């Protein structure tokens, strides 16, 4: 209702202005242009709607668009701005009185009303009318510009995109300022100084502004419906192909998103010299404000269209018949990943889908004492040196190159053919047969590798087989322990909890390839993290319980039935609740952008290798070390008993053997998980997958496939299926409920 009333008031205000063929006077009662009601109800056809003008106040001038078209003789009919589908969101009316100008750039808006908008050229049309401008702003040179970070929208982020005026390195300034080509990722990729919380257009802008803690943004792209045969193999050509034919996006580092300022990255300028000569103010009007025409951000505002010599009075946007865009095709599923992805601590990458091909873009780091040279695409040695030239000094990292590979020019500069550019004499010095060029490059760089995305790998096959075998084995184990009450002592209940945790983690892992459902994938990755941690915590409980059972005497503690319930409650609280606290903390950090965990970014798992090492690797490492210590303590205690006594009761021996069998199933094989990501040995990957995917099967062999358990199963079958008043002997046949009764 308020919008409708506001619209009626605006319409009334503009009827008066539209009747004049000259610019309206600059009065405090000037009304903004009319807006179509949000309800989208079409006006009645019986009563013709009044013609509406678009009045722009620019500094101390008020420009009538209708009068401007008449003066330029560019109108075929009366100009009616309502045919351009205006909206209340194109105005500062709701923003400036609220004093929230510092917060509005946290969101994507059709236009802005803060102090930056005049420099960036994305103000709302009534900025001068509605907002309190302390003084007349001027378009002074600014280091901040709106840099587009994707090709699917016209929005970007405010970034520092030039060097200081006193920067001596003109080559570095050129690399920072000039528009990059689609083949140079380093000049395209934004960089954030995480210490100063400033974002730069590229690494060269950050270097000349002396940024310290540099973090590259992530690059991701989606190439739908493109055959892999058409994608160039050369890295530069492939990047150009992706940038021109695919949807791409630069993603800000986690922890910095809340500091970024949104902006409209529409670069339009006046191109018709005849129109500009007739109306010199048109270029300023075109660059000043954003007023999308017909909901299309590609046309920045009506005055930019006039600059192009277009008759905007003939525009009709069909405001009430906008068809929604067709839904995007569903993404392809990568399938369940191999098991070793759970411990991929080295992962720090993002992917580009190219049909059945996947291009992996990875962040890498050159070794100490080297930097990445974007021209040779190699890590090269550098030398830190301070060179003095007259009264100026250069303190930076110098790249050494052969003097015969460059050309010294008559003006003292040097031409480097590899770089295809010249450098001033303040940027280099010569020592013998070598030239040292001040580059100030970074150790960080990115590489792209193309791999098949739909082909099932041998490790995936082994993962399917091993995990399926473990699931079946654990189900048999649980069924056995549920059926036979004698097995459900404290160690048995601990084992049942471990089996449940492992069953759930295997189930979640089989769902980890469902990447086409983002919310579901996020949930799966969180639950997989939780149940995997629970499995390890229950392994720790088993190791602790066996050490506690045998104690320092090397013999089982007496009266194990007493206090078992309390002990089990403590174990459950430790092994089910503690992992939940770890996962809740991780999810909170990930959702608040305090620290990137990367839930569900690639597979339905954690994609940030450093975060994975912290939220999974660290607790698992602590548990494995504890398990080794607990089992060593138990074995040492038993060894002492064997030296002082000649026999151990059969029950004690059996219990010890069972727990020793468990040594292969309480996490020792997972030690490979800390070796495989860094060793890069293919054999270890296969060994890791085989041993750990079959862990449930090993537990089944240790606790079910033995004589003791078999005798209990046989006794259970006898008591379960034989009539008590007739049977002397029964035989329970394996794999069948049929019982043959023998009487004498």
N, C-alpha and C positions, 0 to 999 in steps of 0.2 A: 504493500500500500504506500509506504514512504517513497519507494522508487517511482511509482506512478504519479504521486503528487509532485515530486521533484521534476519529473519529466514534463508535466503540464506547465509548471512554472518556467522551465527552460524554453519550451515551445513559445510561450507567450512573450518572453523576453526577446526572442529572435525574430518574431514576425515584424516587430518594429524596425529592427536593424536591416532586415532583408528588403524593405521598401525603399531603401536609399541606394543610390548608385555610386556614392562616394564613400571613402573610408569613414567608419563611425568614429565619433569623438572619443577621446580617452577619458572615460568617466568611471567613477567608482561603482556605478550601477551596471556595468557591462556584464552580460550574462554569457556563460559558456555555451557551446553548441548543444542542440537537443540530442537526447539519447533515446534509442529505441527501447521500450520497456523490456525487462528481462523475461517477461512471460511469453514474448514472441507472438502476440495476437496481431493479426493483420488488420490495418486500419480499414474502416468502412469504405467501400467503393462508391457509395452514393454521394459522399461529401468530399470534394477534393482537398487534400492536405495542403496547408500553406507552404510556400517555398522557404527553405531554411538556408541561411548563409553560414559560413565558417569564418569567425573572427579570430585573428591571432594577434595577441599583444606581444610585441617584441621590443624590449626596453621601454621607451616612452612612446612607441608608435602602436597604432591599432590598424591591422591590415584586413580589409575585407576581401575574401577570396573571390566573391562574385564580381566586385569592381575590378580586381586584378585581371580576371579573365576577359572582361570587357575592354580594358585598356590594351591588352595584348591581342585583341581580336581573335580569341581562341575559344569562343563559346558558340555552340550551335543551338543551345536552348538554355533557359534559366538554370543556374546552378542550384541544385538541391542536395545538401550534404547528407540528408537522411537516406539517400539512395546508396551511400557508402557503408551503411550498417554501423553507425557509431555506438559506443557503449559507455556507461558511466565510469568504467575502469580506465578510460583514456584521459581522465581528468584528475587534477590535484585536489579536488573539492574534499574528498574523504581523507586525505593524507596530511596536508600541511597543518590544518588546525589541530591535529592529534599529537604533534611534536614527536613523531616516531620515525623521523627521516633516517636515523642511523640504523633502524631495523628493517626498513622496507627492502633493502637489497639482499636480504636473506631469501627472498622469494622471486620467482619469475613474474614480472608484471609487464603489461603492454607498454608502460612508460613509467618514469620515475620523477620524483620531486625533491631530491636532495641536492646538496651543494656540488656533487660530482656530475650531475646530469648535463649541465651546460658544457662541461669539458668533453664529456663522452658523447654528447649529441643524442641522448635518449630521454629528454625532458617530456613531460606532458605539455599539451599545447597551451594550457592556461597557467603555466609555471609562474610567469611574471605577475599574473593577476591574483592568484590564490596564495602564493607563498611569500613570506617576508624576506625579500632579497635586500640584505643590508646595504649593498652597494652594487652598482652596475657591473656584472661580471664581464670579464674579457676573455677571449679565447687565447690565453697565453700558452706558450709551449708547456706541455706537461709530460712527465715521465710515465703517467698512467694512461693506459688505453684499454679498450674492451677487446679481448682476444677470444675469438671463437674457438670452442673446444669440442665441437662435433659438427657433423654435416647433416644432421636430421632436424635441427632447429636453428633459429637465428639468435640464440642466447649464448653468452660467453661469460667470462669472469674478468674483473678489473685486475690488470697486471702491470708491473713496471716493464716498459718496453723500450727503454733507451738508456744510454750511458750518461754519466755526469758530464757536464760541459767541459770540465777540466781533465777529462780522460785522455791520456797521451796516445793510447793505442787506437789508431783510426781503423785498423783492420778488425779489431775486436768490436768496435762501434758499428762497422758495416755488417758484421755477422749478427749483431743484435738487432739492428734497426731494419735492414732490408727485408723485403718479403721473401720468405724461403720457398724453395721449390718442393715439390711433393716427394723428391727422392732423398731429402736430407732430414732424417728423423731428429737429429740433434738440434737443428734449428727450428723444428716444429714443436718439440716436446717441452712443455712448461716445467719450471723448476721452482720448488718452494724452499725458502730458508726456514727450517723448522725452529731455529733459535730466535730469529727476529720476527717470525710469523709473516713473512713477506713472500709474495709470489711473483716470479719473473717470467717473461715471455719465453725465454729459452736459457740454456746454460751460459751462453755468451753474455746475455744481459746480466745474469747473476754474477759472472766473473768481473765485469767492469764495474759493478756496484759493490764489489768486495763482500759478497755473500759468503757465509762461513759453513753452516750446516746444511748442505744442499741435498735435496731429495727429489728425484725425478718423479713426474707423474706417470701413471700407468696408461698404456696404449692398448685399446681393444677395438676390434672390428668384426663385422658380420657381413659375409658375402653370400647372399642367398641366390640360388638359381644359377650359379656360375660354375661352369665345367672346370675341373682342375687342369685339363689339358690346355686351357687358354691362359693360365697363370704363368707369367715368366718365372724362370728359375733364378735369374740374377736378383740379388738382394735389393738393389736400388730400383730396378724395373718392377719387381714385385711390389715394393712399397708404393711406387707411383700408381700401379694398377689398382691397388687396394684403396688408395686415397681418392681416386677418381671414379671408381665403380662400386665401392662398397660403403656401407654405413660404418663410420668410425667415430671414436670418442676418446678424448684424453680424460682420465679420471684422477681426481686430486688425491693426495696421500691422506690416509685415515688420521684423524686427529687435527686436521687443518680445515675441514669442510665448513665448520661453523664460522670461520674467520673470512671466508671468501665472500665477495660481493658480486651478485648477479648483475648482468647488464645486457643491453641489446647490441649485438655485433653486426649491425646492418651498415655496410659502407656504401653510401650513394652520394653522388655529386652531380652538379648541374653539367650537362654536356652540350646544350644547345647555345652557342655563342650569341646568336641573334636574340634569343629570349633574355639572356643574361645582360646584354647591352641595353635592352629596353627596360629591364627591372633589375638593377644591380643588387637589390636586397634579396633576391631569390636564393642565391647560394647559401646565405646565412639562414634563411628560413628552412631550407632543405636539411641543413646539418643540425639545426637547433632542436627539433622535437620529433617525437614518434607518434604517429597517428595512423595505424595500419588501415589500408584501404581494402574493403571487402574481406576482412578477417585475414588478409594475407600480409605477413610480415615482410615479404619480398619487396612490396612497395612501402617504403618507410613512411611517407606522408603525402598528402595531395600536392604540396608545393614541389616535391621532388618529381612528381609526374608532370607538373607544369614545366619544370626545368627541361624535361625531355621533349617538350613540345607537344604534349598530349592534351586533348580536350577532355578534361575530367568531368565536364558538365554532361557528357554522354554516358558516363559510367552508370551501370545499374547492377547492383551486387546480388540481387535475389535473396534478400535477407531471410525470407521466410521459407526458403526451399533448399536449405543446405543439406546435402546427403552425407551421412557419416562415412568415413573412409572404410574400405573393406578390412576385415581383421587380418593380421599378419599370419602367414602359414606357421604351423607348429614346428618348433625346432627339433632337430634330430637327437636321438638318445645315444650317448656314447657307450652304453652297456655298463655292467658292473666292472669296476676297475680291478686290477690285480691287488692282492692283499698288501703288497709292500708299499702301496700309497699311504697306508695308515702311519708309516714312520718316515715319510718323505720330508725330512727336516730341511733339505736343501732347496725345496721348491720356492720359487719367487717369480712366478710367470703369469701370463694371461694369454688367451688364445684367440685366434682369428679363424672362423669357420669358412672353408672354401669348398662347398659341396661335400665330397667325401674326403676332403683333405683338411688338415688342421695345421695352421701356422702358429708356432709357439714363440712369443716375444718374451725374452728373459732379460732380467736385470743382472748384470755381472760387474765384477770389480777387478781392475788391474792390480797386479802385485805391487808391494811397496817399492817406491822409487821409480815407478812407471806411471804414465797417464795414457788415456785413450786418444789417439789421433784420428779425428773423423775423416781426414783426407785419405789416409792409408788404411783406415779401419783396423788398426793394430795397436797393441799396447807397446809403447816405446819408452826408452830410458830418458830421464830428465836430469838436469843439474840445476841446483838452486844457487843463484849467483847475484851479487849486487854490482851493477855496472853504473859508473858515473859518467855522464856526458854533460860537460859544462857545469851548470848549476842544477840540472835535473838528475834524478837517479831512478833506476828501475830495480825493483825487488820482486822477482817472480821466478817461476819454473821455466827453464829454457830447454827447448828441444834442439838437439844437435843434428845437423845435416851436412853433407859434403858440400864444400864451396863450389866444386865444379858442376853441381846439380842446380845451381841458382844463377841469376844474372844480376850483377850490380849495375844500377842505372846511373846516368850522369848527375841526377839531382840528389844522389846519396841514398836513394831507396833501393830495395832489393825486390826483384821479380822472381816469384817461386812458381814454376810451371805446374807443379803438382797441385798447388792451391788455386792456380789461375788468378792470382791477385798480387798486388805490390804491398810492401810493408815499409813504413817510414824508418829513418835511421835511428829513431829512439826506441825501436822495437827489437833490435838485434845488435850483436857485436861479433867480430871475427877474431878467431884465435887460430893462427896457423892455417891449416887447410880445412878448418871447420867453421861453419857459421852457426851461431846459437840464437835461436829465435824465441822471443818471449811469447808464450802461448797461453799459459795459465789454464790448461785444460784439466779435466776432472778424471779421477780413476774410475768413475762410474760410466758404464755404457750399456747399450742394449744390443742384443743379437736376435735374429729371427731364424727359426728352423722349421722346416715343413715336414710333417709326418702324417701318416695315414690315420684317420680318426675312426673308421668303421670296422677295420679289420680286427678280428679277435686274435689276441696274442697268445702264445703258448703259456705265459704266466697266468693269463686270465682263465684258460682252460684248467690249469692246475688248481687255481683258486676255486673254481666251480666244483671240481671233483672233491678237493680236500674239505671245503666248507660243508658241502652236502653230506659227506661221510661223517663229519663231526656232528652235524645236526642230528642225523639218524642215531649215532652212537649215544649222544647225550639224552635223546628221548628214551632209548632203551634203558640207560642208567637211571633216569628219573622214574621210569615205570617200575623198575626193579626195586628201588629204594622205597617207593610209595607202597608197593605191595607187601614187602617184607619188613615188619615192624622192628625186628631184631637189628636191622642195618641202620635204623634211624637213631643212633646214639649221637653224641655231640659231633664227633668227626664226620659222621654220615650226613648230618644236617648241614654242616659247613660245606661238604661236597655238593649237596643238593643246591645250595645257594649259588655256589660257583657255577654249576651246570646251568641254572636258570639265567644267570648273568651272561654266560657265553652264548646260550641259545638266542637271547635277545640281541646281543651284539652281532651275531651272524645274520640274524633276520634283517636288522637295520643295514648291515653291509650289503646284502643282496638288493636292497632298495636304493643304494647310493648312486645308481646310474639314472635315476628318474629326474634328470635335470630340466625336463620340459615343464615342470611344475615348481616355480620358484619358492613359494611358501612351503609346499610339501618338502621340497629338497632341503630348505633351511631347517625344518623340523627334524628330518631324518639325520642330518649332519649333527645336530645338537644331541639327539638321542643316541646316536652311534658313539659320540664322544663320551656320554654318560655311562652307557653300558660297558664300553671297553674299559673305562676306568674302574667300574665296579668289578669287572672280572679280575683285574690286577689286584685290587684291594682284597678280594676274597682269596686270591693266591697267597697274599701276605698273611691273611688270617690262618690259612692252613699251615703255613710255615711256622707261625707263632704258636699255634696249638700243639704241633708235634714237639716243639722245643719245650713248651710248658708241660706236656704230658710226661715226657721222660725226665725232665729236670736235670739237676746236677748229678743225680745218682745213676742216671742211665737206665732207670727202670720206670715203668708206668706209675703215675701217681695213683694212690688208693682212692676209692670212693668217687669214681668219675661221675657217677650219677648225681651226686649231691652238688648242687650249685650249677648244674649244666644249663638250666633255664636262664639263670642270670648271666652266665657267660655267653650264651647264644644271643641274648638281647644286646649285650655290649658289642659283640661281633657284628650284629646286624646294623647297629647304629653307626659303627665305624665304616663298614664296607658299603652301605647303601646311602648314608647321609653325607659323609665326607666328599665323595665324588660329586654329589649334587651341589655342594657349596662351591666346588671348583668350577663346575659348568655354569652355574648361575653367575659367578663372577666373570667368567669369560664372555658370556652372552651380554652382560651389562656393559663391559668394556667395548665390545664390538658394536653394540647398538648406539652407544653414546659417542662413538668415534674417538674415544680416549685411546684405544689401541686396536689395531686391525687384527682380528682373528681370522676372518675370511671364511665364515660358515657358508657353504653352498655356493661358492664362487665358480668353481669349475665342476668337479664332481660334488656329490652331496657329502662333503667332508671339509676339512680345514685346509685352505689353499696357501696360507701364509706359513712358510717353513719355520721362521723364527718364532712365531706364535705357537706353532705346533710343538716345537721343542720345549717351550715354557709350560704350556697347559696340559701336555700329555707326556712329553719326554722326561721332564723333571720328576713328576710324581712316580712314573714307571721306573725310572732309574733308582729312586730311593727305595722302592719296594723290592726291586731285584737285588739290590745290595743287602737289604735286610734279610731276604730269603736265603741268600748265600750264607750270611752270618748265622742265621737260625739253624739251617741244615748242618753247617759245619759244627756248631755247638752240640747238636744232637748226636752226630756221628762220633764226636770226640768223647761224649759222655758214655755212649755204648762201648766204645773201644776200651775205656777204663774199666768198665764192668767185666768185659771179656777177659781182661788181664787178671782180674782178682777172683773171678768165679768161673767155674767150668761149665755152667749151664745157664740158659735163659729159658724161661717157660715158653711153651709153644705159642701161647697167645701173645706174649710180649714180642716174640720173634716175628710172628705174622704181622703184628701191627707195625713193627719197624720196617719190615719189607715193603708193606703197602706205602708207607710214607716215603721210603727211599725210591720206590717206583714213581711216586709223585714228583720227585726231583726234576724229571723231564717235563713235568706238566705244570709247574708253579712259576713259570716265567723265564727259565734259563735260556730257552731257545729264542726268546725275544731280545736277547743281548745283540743278536745279529741286526736288529732294527737300528741300533746306534752305529753300526759299522757300514751297512749297505749304502746309506745315502752319501757317504763321504769316500768310500773305497772305490765306487764305480766299477765293481767286478761283477760281471753278468752271472757267474756261477753262484755267487753269494745271494743274488736276488732270487734265483730259483730255489736255493737251499732254504732261504727265509720263508718263501711262499709254501713250500712243501711241509716243513716242520710245523709252522704255526697254523696253517689251515687244517692240519690233522691233529691239533692239540686235543680236541674233544674226543677223537678216536683213541689217542694215547691214554687219556683219563679212563675211558671205557675199558681198555685192556688192563690197566692197573687195578681197577676196583670192581670190575664185573667178571672179566674173563680170567678167573682164577678158581682154584679148587675150593677155597673157603666159601666164596659167594655161590659157586655152583651147588655145593652141598646144601646151602640154605635155600636156594631156589628149588632144589629137589624136595627138601623137607616141606617147603611151602606148598608145592604141588600135591604132595601126599596128604597133608592136612586139609588142603582146600577142596580136593576132588574125591576123597575117599570117605564112605560112610563110616562113622566112628563105631557103630555097633557090629560090623561085619569084617572089617579089614584087618588082616594081620600084616600083609605086605602089599605095597602098591608101587607101581612103576609109573613115573611121570614122564611122558614122552615129550621130547623137545620139539617146539614149533607146533604143538597140537594140544587141544583141550581134551582129547580122548584119553581116558585112564583105563588101563587093563587091570582088573582086580584078580588077585590070586588068593585062594583060600585053602586052608588045610584042615 
